[in-house]
Amino acid sequence: FLLYEVAGIVTNLYAGYLAQRFGLAATLYGGMVLQIGALAALTQLDPGWSVGAAVAFVMAVQGVSGVAKDLAKMSSKSAVKLLAPEEGLFRWVAVLTGSKNAVKGAGFFLGAALLALAGFGPALWAMAAVLLAILIAVAALLPPGLPARDKGAKFDGWRSPDPRVNRLSLARMFLFGARDAWFVVGIPVYFDSVLSDGSPEGRGWAFFAVGGFLALWIVGYGAVQALAPRLLRGAEPVAAAIRWAGLLVPVPLGLALAAALAGGPAPWLTLTLVLGLLLFGAVFAVNSSVHSYLILAFGQAGRITRDVGFYYMSNAAGRLLGTLLSGVSYQLGGLPACLSTAGAMAALSFLAVRRLRPAAYSAPSS
């Protein structure tokens, strides 16, 4: 998964330029074709290979899948800026972002069902077939108005000339680092220790219970993202971003204090963590939705793909940083250290977004 995030950083760095150079539709189609190819390639995984060869192959395919996902995501978000009416931009961004994450959470259950009912190879071919059908539908129904290729486009560096985009991207990096600093290692390990009795059956049950809970969390997180325009109706976008970033900081810090006081697994701590996860998810979802609106509000039509690409490069960098810090902090201080690290990163996100200044942007439309 680290390779997946590294691929996301590199892809998003150049995706905006590629969209400007070859056209936005080309990067959208390219991402979908790559994803179909990655699924088809994964069907060739041979149980007879050595563990090292199998892991290397899967990591390489994961990297290609990461490239595909980021090309499609950058293209889709940029298209919303160009096609959606300005007064309804926040609503359309929230619908796209929220539905994406809700479908992603549901995908965990669908993938598990396909594996159980059809097996590894047929499940992959089924997903590839669905993606192919979607690609054909997109090619047939894609509305006009997307930027065509610009042969004179040149790569002009990784930062945006707009300081607001740079500050928002920095806040985005720390926001997603705050999530993954405790989600990747700390929370799964804690719940596994609580739910498993140490037997193979117990560990299997714990694995599916924790995975199912986190998948449902992602579905709920996507639903809150889609509702964000209603929650923020009439609010000035930058002021809302600052306020909700501040609301996020005490959640992981409070959970870190609870974990430190408990000194180890305890029923009251487990309940506190579950409630904290739900609260963190709701506040995090609103933060994420406002960020996704602001990057399109700040971006200019002539370079929107580059600004969105840079923004999502920061997104991937935050996930990579959070993943690394999750493992390191857990090794050094267990769950309290993971949660403290998440709180520190949430605070850094708040400080970064505070450098934005409320301005004369239209309030989000419901």
Secondary structure, 3 states (H helix, E strand, C coil): CHHHHHHHHHHHHHHHHHHHHHCHHHHHHHHHHHHHHHHHHHCCCCCCCCHHHHHHHHHHHHHHHHHHHHHHHHHHHHHHHHHCCHHHHHHHHHHHHHHHHHHHHHHHHHHHHHHHHHCHHHHHHHHHHHHHHHHHHHHHHCCCCCCCCCCCCCCCCCCCCCHHHHHHHHHHHHHHHHHHHHHCCHHHHHHHHHHCCCCHHHHHHHHHHHHHHHHHHHHHHHHHHHHHHHHCCCCCHHHHHHHHHHHHCHHHHHHHHHHHHHCCCCHHHHHHHHHHHHHHHHHHHHHHHHHHHHHHHHCCHHHHHHHHHHHHHHHHHHHHHHHHHHHHHHHHHHHHHHHHHHHHHHHHHHHHHHCCCCCCCCCCCC
